[in-house]
Amino acid sequence: MARLLIVHHTASPATQELLEAVLEGARNDDIEGVDVATRAALGATVPDVLAADAVVLGTPANIGYMSGALKHFFDTVYYPCLAETPGLRYGLYVHGNDDTSGAVRAVETVTTGLSWRRHHPPVSVAGAPGRDDREACWNLGALMALAALEAAPPADG
Ligand SMILES: Cc1cc2nc3c(=O)[nH]c(=O)nc-3n(C[C@H](O)[C@H](O)[C@H](O)COP(=O)(O)O)c2cc1C
């Protein structure tokens, strides 16, 4: 079974809405054979990352950067995963009130260091999520689930 890991910092109704849309897309009935695991960024571990065939990262923009929680996640997994996960496909959603560019850049800097591969352009949402935003997150979840399926090693037998 392929595994999609969703590592998120969800601190408000708006960020919860985006997470739920990503999950709905990832778990939609048209995609079979993908186990979708969610982890709060403060609780995600090295084994979670090593077991993943693709990753979705979700964060609010905080003071022009990713959330402290997502930064903590990267601080935790960076060196233990550095040699093990080159090429790991990832997607990103960011929620902010006006300018999410610093948060996107910050995540891309770390993922570049890890040699992870961006599979989908980042989804940036400003303010109250609308229908298009929820749809963009749904699509992100679905495409990343398919990416996990593609990247998973073939089952034995
Ligand atoms: C300390 C702090 C810093 C923030 N910095 C940014 C920022 O740099 N860019 C931005 O677009 N939003 C920023 N925000 C807004 C948060 O991203 C936003 O509150 C979060 O995504 C949750 O959304 P909500 O407040 O609509 O529920 C900041 C919020 C706080 C509390």
The ligand as an SDF file (V2000), in Angstrom:
LIG
                    3D

 31 33  0  0  0  0  0  0  0  0999 V2000
    2.2560   36.5400   14.6230 C   0  0  0  0  0  0  0  0  0  0  0  0
    1.5710   36.4000   13.3030 C   0  0  0  0  0  0  0  0  0  0  0  0
    2.2750   36.6210   12.1660 C   0  0  0  0  0  0  0  0  0  0  0  0
    1.6480   36.5250   10.9120 C   0  0  0  0  0  0  0  0  0  0  0  0
    2.3660   36.7430    9.7720 N   0  0  0  0  0  0  0  0  0  0  0  0
    1.7700   36.6440    8.5700 C   0  0  0  0  0  0  0  0  0  0  0  0
    2.5030   36.8500    7.3700 C   0  0  0  0  0  0  0  0  0  0  0  0
    3.7050   37.0880    7.3630 O   0  0  0  0  0  0  0  0  0  0  0  0
    1.8500   36.7650    6.1870 N   0  0  0  0  0  0  0  0  0  0  0  0
    0.5090   36.4930    6.1240 C   0  0  0  0  0  0  0  0  0  0  0  0
   -0.0290   36.4410    5.0210 O   0  0  0  0  0  0  0  0  0  0  0  0
   -0.2080   36.2580    7.2390 N   0  0  0  0  0  0  0  0  0  0  0  0
    0.3720   36.3320    8.4720 C   0  0  0  0  0  0  0  0  0  0  0  0
   -0.3310   36.0830    9.6070 N   0  0  0  0  0  0  0  0  0  0  0  0
   -1.7050   35.6010    9.5050 C   0  0  0  0  0  0  0  0  0  0  0  0
   -1.7440   34.0980    9.7110 C   0  0  0  0  0  0  0  0  0  0  0  0
   -1.1280   33.4550    8.6150 O   0  0  0  0  0  0  0  0  0  0  0  0
   -3.1850   33.6500    9.8740 C   0  0  0  0  0  0  0  0  0  0  0  0
   -3.6360   34.1740   11.0920 O   0  0  0  0  0  0  0  0  0  0  0  0
   -3.2770   32.1430    9.8580 C   0  0  0  0  0  0  0  0  0  0  0  0
   -3.0590   31.6410    8.5640 O   0  0  0  0  0  0  0  0  0  0  0  0
   -4.6410   31.6590   10.3490 C   0  0  0  0  0  0  0  0  0  0  0  0
   -5.6440   32.2660    9.6020 O   0  0  0  0  0  0  0  0  0  0  0  0
   -6.8800   32.9870   10.2890 P   0  0  0  0  0  0  0  0  0  0  0  0
   -6.3000   34.0040   11.2230 O   0  0  0  0  0  0  0  0  0  0  0  0
   -7.6650   33.5730    9.1470 O   0  0  0  0  0  0  0  0  0  0  0  0
   -7.6470   31.9430   11.0040 O   0  0  0  0  0  0  0  0  0  0  0  0
    0.2710   36.1800   10.8510 C   0  0  0  0  0  0  0  0  0  0  0  0
   -0.4320   35.9360   12.0350 C   0  0  0  0  0  0  0  0  0  0  0  0
    0.2080   36.0520   13.2400 C   0  0  0  0  0  0  0  0  0  0  0  0
   -0.5710   35.7810   14.5030 C   0  0  0  0  0  0  0  0  0  0  0  0
  1  2  1  0
  2  3  1  0
  2 30  2  0
  3  4  2  0
  4  5  1  0
  4 28  1  0
  5  6  2  0
  6  7  1  0
  6 13  1  0
  7  8  2  0
  7  9  1  0
  9 10  1  0
 10 11  2  0
 10 12  1  0
 12 13  2  0
 13 14  1  0
 14 15  1  0
 14 28  1  0
 15 16  1  0
 16 17  1  0
 16 18  1  0
 18 19  1  0
 18 20  1  0
 20 21  1  0
 20 22  1  0
 22 23  1  0
 23 24  1  0
 24 25  2  0
 24 26  1  0
 24 27  1  0
 28 29  2  0
 29 30  1  0
 30 31  1  0
M  END
$$$$
